């Protein structure tokens, strides 16, 4: 996706808000809003935003797992499964 085609000044946002909202939903591409020639805000449809948030959460979990592996804070799956079975037997 090329953001250079999706850059508009804040005056465009003010004048075309309804059209922008409609197009964001159709195209699912973010829109960069500039103020005084500088990029200030990114506007996107809710589905894309939610997908981005889910992806970020997944990547954070993955990074945490990788860190735990590097720090040796892991157990072999066999030991975990054995511990679960032993816990069930104690009930």
Secondary structure, 3 states (H helix, E strand, C coil): CCHHHHEEEHHHHHHCHHHHHHHHHHHCCCEEEEECCEEEEEECCHHHHHHHHHHHHHHHHHHHHHHHHHCCCCCCHHHHHHHHHHHHHCC
